[in-house]
Amino acid sequence: MSVLAPAQALRTLSHFRGAWRAIARAVADVLPKGLYARSLLIVILPMVLLQTAVAYVFMQRHWDLVTHRLSAAVARDVGAIVDLYSMLPPNADDNRLRAIGLERFRMDVEMLPAGPLPPRMPKTFFSSLDPLTRALPEELRQQVKLPFWVDTVGRSGLMEIRVDFGDRVLRLVTRRNLAYEANVHIFILWMLGASIVLVAVAILFLRNQIRPILRLAEAAEDFGKGRDIDFYPRGAREVRQAGYAFIEMKRRIERSSEQRTAMLNGVSHDLRTILTRFKLSLAVIDESPETEPMQKDVDEMQSMLEAYLAFARGDGGEPTSRTDLKEILDDLRSDAERHDRRIGVETKGDLTMKARPFALKRCLGNLVANALRHGDAVIVRAAREQRFVTVHVDDDGPGIPLESREDVFRPFMRLDEARNQDEGGSGLGLAIARDIARSHGGDIALSTSPLGGLRATLRIPT
């Protein structure tokens, strides 16, 4: 017993935690995801709950109390009229009673022939919410001991009361507001007006507080895409502090990039100097079958050096501008035709975007060159999809195995029997292309082409 009880308690606790997590996830899915909407919810929801509580208390306490007291006053007036009629001698003049009712009690008094009282009025949803339908009959039972009938719903501004004396029926008609608090709508209007004003102030205030955060997010996104940014911290102290931290981070990254670029420029200058010496040495030597392999090695070293330095240096120094992707694809098609190769180009929609044109051309050029190197038929399809531009480069080559499609994006990665062998290249074509795509906030993915070869998909946000 002592062993099973803790185990059962642990199981119960685990079930309770699981149910609580499920409820929390369901609530999180329903709640808004944005900071602006959540902030409005945090401000508005307590105010709505408070106004609802105040309205409930008012309706239940103040409204019911006032209605009961007014109904008690009307019931006492009805009781007085009933007592007066009881004290009058039989067959007395009804005009005196009618005059007393109008002058003293503001009621229209009328004597009707004997007959059954009307049936009880049916209750509706709105009549059940009206405290007068409960308060007035309760007060009348205390003041009038005879059978009576009350209609507080049939006429909007009047109410009718009938008292059965047996031989005759006393009919009383008076205004509804004598037994009813008619100014409740003023309180409701004040409550709604105050709520609207507070909500409007909260919306304006929160919008001004959220705007600096959105600007910081946009600046960070533009900086991640390599775009020029003009950002100055504004807003609350914490938001400005985050903005200054972002600016300092941006300066450090730019300073590190400048130092790396300067170092690579120095290394490239030294290596180019040595290669120039090799070229000069080969130039003064007479051409022979022995010098041709050396010349090819020097040229290959030159191209490999340029590829390595381009990959390490990146294209961050190029400014962004409005770029038409269709013009870039037309240039790539013209370049292929000059080398006696043909590629199909299909475009759809507006392909104008903000990017670094030379870097983007180099990215697409590497994808197209890789397709032309390993395939005979190459088709490039570009289309705009909402906030993205998607480019598919399809070929009919041998393709790349599924398990190796991510490996080919690694720098200097060359597959032994695959299409990425690069045939004398450096193995950096796809790595450079993905690096450029990611610097624009996009990416490159490889899949099977409808032509049977490889499909390279470039997706960049506009």
C-alpha positions in Angstrom: 0.0 0.0 0.0 2.8 2.4 0.9 4.6 1.5 -2.4 1.6 1.8 -4.7 0.3 5.1 -3.3 3.3 7.3 -4.4 3.3 5.6 -7.8 -0.3 6.3 -8.3 0.2 9.9 -7.2 3.0 10.3 -9.7 0.8 8.9 -12.5 -2.0 11.3 -11.6 0.5 14.2 -11.5 1.9 13.2 -14.9 -1.7 13.1 -16.4 -2.4 16.4 -14.9 0.7 17.9 -16.4 -0.1 16.4 -19.8 -3.6 17.9 -19.7 -2.3 21.2 -18.6 0.3 21.3 -21.5 -2.4 20.3 -24.0 -4.7 23.1 -22.7 -1.7 25.6 -22.8 -0.9 24.6 -26.4 -4.5 25.0 -27.5 -4.7 28.4 -25.9 -1.4 29.4 -27.5 -2.7 28.4 -30.9 -5.8 30.6 -30.5 -4.0 33.6 -29.1 -2.4 36.1 -31.6 1.3 35.7 -32.4 2.3 39.3 -33.0 3.7 41.5 -30.2 1.3 44.3 -31.1 -1.8 42.1 -31.0 -0.6 40.5 -27.7 0.1 43.9 -26.1 -3.4 45.1 -27.1 -4.8 41.9 -25.6 -2.9 42.5 -22.4 -4.3 46.1 -22.2 -7.8 45.5 -23.4 -8.7 42.2 -21.9 -8.4 43.4 -18.2 -10.3 46.5 -19.0 -13.1 44.5 -20.7 -13.2 42.1 -17.7 -13.3 45.1 -15.3 -16.1 46.8 -17.2 -18.0 43.6 -17.4 -17.7 43.1 -13.6 -18.8 46.7 -13.0 -21.8 46.3 -15.3 -22.7 43.0 -13.6 -22.5 44.5 -10.1 -24.5 47.5 -11.3 -27.2 45.4 -12.9 -27.5 43.0 -10.0 -27.2 45.5 -7.1 -28.0 49.0 -8.2 -30.5 48.3 -10.9 -32.3 45.6 -9.0 -32.4 47.7 -5.8 -33.7 50.8 -7.5 -36.3 48.8 -9.4 -37.5 47.0 -6.3 -37.9 50.3 -4.4 -39.7 52.0 -7.3 -41.9 48.9 -7.7 -42.6 49.0 -4.0 -43.8 52.6 -4.3 -46.1 51.7 -7.2 -47.4 48.7 -5.3 -48.2 50.9 -2.3 -50.1 53.3 -4.6 -52.0 50.4 -6.1 -52.8 49.2 -2.6 -54.0 52.6 -1.6 -56.3 52.8 -4.6 -57.6 49.3 -3.9 -58.3 50.3 -0.2 -60.1 53.5 -1.4 -62.3 51.5 -3.7 -63.0 49.0 -0.9 -64.1 51.8 1.5 -66.3 53.6 -1.0 -70.0 52.6 -0.8 -71.4 50.4 -3.5 -72.4 52.1 -6.7 -70.4 55.1 -5.8 -69.3 57.6 -8.5 -66.1 56.3 -10.2 -65.1 59.7 -11.3 -63.9 60.6 -7.9 -61.7 57.6 -7.8 -60.4 58.3 -11.3 -59.6 61.9 -10.3 -57.7 60.8 -7.2 -55.7 58.3 -9.3 -54.7 60.9 -11.9 -53.9 63.7 -9.5 -52.3 61.8 -6.6 -50.9 58.6 -8.1 -50.5 59.5 -11.8 -52.6 56.4 -12.8 -55.5 56.0 -15.2 -58.2 54.2 -13.1 -61.1 52.4 -14.8 -63.7 50.0 -13.5 -64.5 47.1 -15.8 -67.3 44.6 -15.6 -66.8 41.4 -13.8 -64.9 38.7 -15.7 -61.8 36.5 -15.6 -58.4 38.1 -15.6 -56.3 37.8 -18.8 -53.9 34.9 -18.9 -50.3 35.3 -17.7 -48.1 37.0 -20.3 -45.6 34.6 -21.9 -42.0 35.0 -20.8 -39.4 35.8 -23.4 -35.6 35.9 -23.1 -35.5 39.7 -22.8 -38.4 39.8 -20.4 -36.6 37.3 -18.1 -33.7 39.7 -18.0 -35.9 42.6 -17.0 -36.0 43.0 -13.2 -39.4 44.7 -13.3 -41.1 41.5 -14.3 -39.9 40.0 -11.0 -40.0 43.0 -8.7 -43.5 44.5 -9.3 -45.4 41.2 -8.9 -43.5 40.5 -5.7 -44.3 43.9 -4.2 -48.0 43.7 -5.3 -48.4 40.4 -3.5 -47.4 42.2 -0.3 -49.8 45.1 -0.8 -52.8 43.6 -2.6 -54.5 40.5 -1.2 -56.9 40.1 -4.1 -56.2 38.3 -7.4 -54.4 40.6 -9.8 -52.8 40.5 -13.3 -49.8 42.6 -14.4 -48.6 43.4 -17.9 -45.1 45.0 -18.0 -44.1 43.8 -21.5 -47.1 44.4 -23.8 -46.6 48.1 -24.1 -43.2 49.7 -24.3 -43.9 52.9 -22.3 -46.9 51.8 -20.2 -47.8 49.0 -17.9 -51.2 47.7 -16.9 -52.5 46.2 -13.6 -55.9 44.6 -13.1 -57.3 43.7 -9.7 -60.3 41.3 -9.4 -62.9 42.4 -6.8 -65.4 39.6 -7.8 -68.2 41.9 -8.9 -66.0 44.2 -10.9 -62.4 44.5 -12.1 -60.2 47.5 -11.3 -58.0 48.4 -14.2 -54.9 50.7 -13.6 -52.7 52.0 -16.4 -49.5 54.0 -15.6 -46.2 54.9 -17.1 -43.5 52.2 -16.9 -40.8 54.5 -15.8 -42.6 55.0 -12.4 -41.4 51.5 -11.4 -38.4 51.2 -13.6 -34.9 52.8 -13.7 -35.0 54.3 -17.1 -31.6 55.9 -17.1 -29.6 52.7 -17.2 -28.7 53.3 -20.9 -26.8 56.5 -19.8 -24.5 54.4 -17.6 -24.0 51.9 -20.4 -23.2 54.7 -22.9 -20.7 56.2 -20.4 -19.2 52.8 -20.0 -18.9 52.1 -23.7 -17.6 55.6 -24.4 -14.9 55.3 -21.8 -14.0 51.9 -23.1 -13.7 53.2 -26.7 -11.5 56.1 -25.5 -9.3 53.9 -23.5 -8.9 51.4 -26.4 -8.1 54.2 -28.8 -5.5 55.6 -26.5 -4.0 52.1 -25.9 -3.9 51.5 -29.7 -2.1 54.7 -30.4 0.3 54.3 -27.5 1.2 50.7 -28.3 1.6 51.5 -32.0 4.2 54.1 -31.2 5.9 51.6 -28.9 5.9 48.7 -31.3 7.0 50.8 -34.4 10.7 51.1 -33.1 10.8 47.3 -32.6 9.5 46.7 -36.1 12.1 49.2 -37.5 14.9 47.3 -35.6 13.6 44.0 -37.1 13.5 45.4 -40.6 17.0 46.9 -40.2 18.4 43.5 -39.0 16.7 41.7 -41.9 18.0 44.2 -44.5 21.5 43.9 -43.0 21.3 40.1 -43.2 20.4 40.4 -46.8 23.3 42.8 -47.5 21.2 45.8 -48.2 22.0 49.4 -47.2 20.3 50.4 -44.0 19.5 53.8 -42.4 18.6 53.0 -38.8 18.7 55.2 -35.7 17.4 53.8 -32.4 14.1 55.3 -31.1 11.4 54.3 -28.7 11.6 53.1 -25.1 14.9 52.8 -23.3 15.1 49.1 -23.6 14.3 49.3 -27.4 17.0 52.0 -27.9 19.5 49.9 -25.9 18.8 46.9 -28.3 19.1 49.3 -31.3 22.5 50.5 -30.1 23.6 46.9 -29.6 22.6 46.1 -33.1 24.5 49.1 -34.5 27.6 48.1 -32.6 27.3 44.5 -33.8 26.9 45.8 -37.4 30.1 47.9 -37.0 32.0 44.9 -35.7 30.9 42.7 -38.5 31.8 45.4 -41.1 35.1 46.0 -39.5 35.9 42.3 -39.5 34.9 42.0 -43.1 37.1 44.9 -44.1 40.0 43.4 -42.2 39.5 40.1 -44.0 39.2 41.8 -47.4 42.4 43.8 -46.8 44.2 40.7 -45.8 43.0 38.7 -48.8 43.9 41.6 -51.1 47.4 41.5 -49.7 47.7 37.7 -50.1 46.2 37.9 -53.6 48.7 40.6 -54.6 51.6 38.5 -53.4 50.4 35.3 -55.1 49.6 37.2 -58.3 53.2 38.5 -58.3 54.6 35.0 -58.1 52.3 33.8 -60.9 53.3 36.8 -63.0 56.9 35.8 -62.5 56.1 32.3 -63.7 54.3 33.7 -66.8 57.3 35.9 -67.6 59.7 33.0 -67.2 57.6 30.9 -69.5 57.3 33.8 -72.0 61.1 34.1 -72.4 61.4 30.4 -73.0 60.8 29.1 -76.5 57.6 27.3 -77.0 58.0 23.5 -76.9 56.0 20.5 -76.0 57.6 20.6 -72.5 56.3 24.2 -71.8 52.7 23.6 -72.7 51.8 21.6 -69.5 53.6 24.2 -67.5 51.5 27.0 -69.1 48.3 25.0 -68.4 49.3 24.6 -64.8 49.9 28.3 -64.4 46.6 29.2 -66.0 44.8 26.6 -63.8 46.5 28.0 -60.7 45.4 31.5 -61.8 41.7 30.5 -62.1 41.8 28.5 -58.9 43.4 31.4 -57.0 40.7 33.8 -58.3 38.0 31.3 -57.3 39.4 30.8 -53.8 39.7 34.5 -53.2 36.3 35.3 -54.6 34.8 32.7 -52.2 36.6 34.0 -49.2 36.1 37.6 -50.0 32.4 37.3 -50.9 30.4 40.0 -52.6 29.5 42.1 -49.5 31.1 45.2 -50.9 28.7 45.6 -53.8 25.8 47.9 -53.0 22.2 46.8 -53.5 20.0 48.3 -56.3 16.8 47.6 -58.2 17.7 44.5 -60.3 15.7 42.9 -63.1 16.2 39.2 -63.0 14.9 38.8 -66.5 17.8 40.9 -67.9 20.3 38.7 -66.0 18.8 35.6 -67.5 18.9 37.1 -71.0 22.6 37.9 -70.5 23.3 34.3 -69.4 21.5 33.0 -72.4 23.5 35.2 -74.7 26.8 34.1 -73.0 25.8 30.5 -73.6 25.0 31.1 -77.2 28.5 32.7 -77.7 30.0 29.4 -76.6 27.7 27.4 -78.9 25.4 26.2 -76.1 21.7 26.9 -75.8 19.5 27.2 -72.7 15.8 27.8 -72.5 14.6 30.7 -70.4 11.0 31.1 -69.2 9.9 34.0 -67.0 6.6 34.8 -65.3 5.5 37.9 -63.4 7.5 40.9 -62.3 11.0 39.8 -61.5 12.3 43.2 -60.3 13.8 43.0 -56.9 16.4 44.8 -54.6 19.6 42.9 -54.8 23.3 43.0 -55.7 23.2 42.6 -59.5 26.7 41.3 -60.1 26.6 38.9 -57.2 23.2 37.6 -58.3 24.4 37.1 -61.8 27.4 35.2 -60.6 25.1 33.0 -58.5 22.8 32.2 -61.4 25.9 31.9 -63.7 27.4 29.2 -61.5 24.1 27.2 -61.5 23.7 27.5 -65.2 27.4 26.6 -65.8 27.1 23.6 -63.6 24.0 22.5 -65.6 25.7 23.1 -68.9 28.8 21.2 -67.8 26.9 18.0 -67.1 23.8 18.2 -69.3 22.8 18.8 -72.9 19.4 20.4 -72.4 19.1 23.2 -69.8 16.0 25.1 -69.0 15.8 28.1 -66.6 12.3 29.0 -65.2 11.8 32.1 -63.1 8.6 33.2 -61.5 7.4 35.5 -58.8 5.5 33.9 -55.9 4.0 36.3 -53.5 7.0 37.8 -51.6 9.6 35.5 -53.2 11.3 35.0 -56.6 11.9 31.4 -57.5 14.3 30.2 -60.2 14.5 26.6 -61.3 17.6 25.5 -63.3 16.8 22.0 -64.8 19.1 19.8 -66.9 19.1 16.2 -68.3 22.5 15.2 -66.8 23.4 12.3 -64.5 22.2 14.1 -61.4 23.4 13.8 -57.9 22.5 11.1 -55.4 20.0 12.1 -52.7 22.4 11.5 -49.8 25.1 13.7 -51.5 23.0 16.8 -52.4 23.9 18.7 -49.3 27.6 17.6 -49.4 28.2 19.3 -52.8 27.6 22.8 -51.1 30.7 22.3 -48.9 33.7 24.3 -50.1 36.2 22.3 -52.1 33.8 19.3 -52.1 34.1 17.1 -55.3 32.3 13.9 -55.8 34.3 11.1 -57.4 31.7 9.8 -59.9 29.1 12.6 -59.8 28.4 15.8 -61.7 30.2 18.1 -59.2 33.6 16.9 -60.2 34.1 20.3 -61.7 36.5 19.0 -64.4 39.6 21.0 -63.4 37.6 23.5 -61.4 37.9 24.3 -57.7 34.8 22.7 -56.5 33.4 26.1 -55.2 30.7 26.8 -57.8 27.7 25.6 -55.8 29.3 26.8 -52.5 29.7 30.3 -53.9 26.1 30.3 -55.3 24.6 29.2 -52.0 26.7 31.8 -50.1 25.4 34.6 -52.4 21.8 33.3 -52.1 22.0 33.3 -48.3 23.5 36.7 -48.2 20.3 37.9 -50.0 18.1 36.1 -47.4 17.4 33.2 -49.7 18.7 29.7 -50.3 19.4 27.0 -52.9 18.0 23.5 -52.8 18.7 20.5 -55.1 16.1 18.0 -56.3 15.3 15.8 -59.2 14.6 17.6 -62.5 11.6 16.9 -64.7 14.2 16.4 -67.5 15.7 13.5 -65.6 18.8 15.3 -64.3 19.2 17.8 -61.5 17.1 20.7 -60.5 18.7 23.6 -58.6 16.1 25.9 -57.1 17.0 29.4 -56.0 14.5 31.2 -53.8 15.1 34.8 -52.8 12.7 37.2 -50.9 11.8 40.4 -52.7 
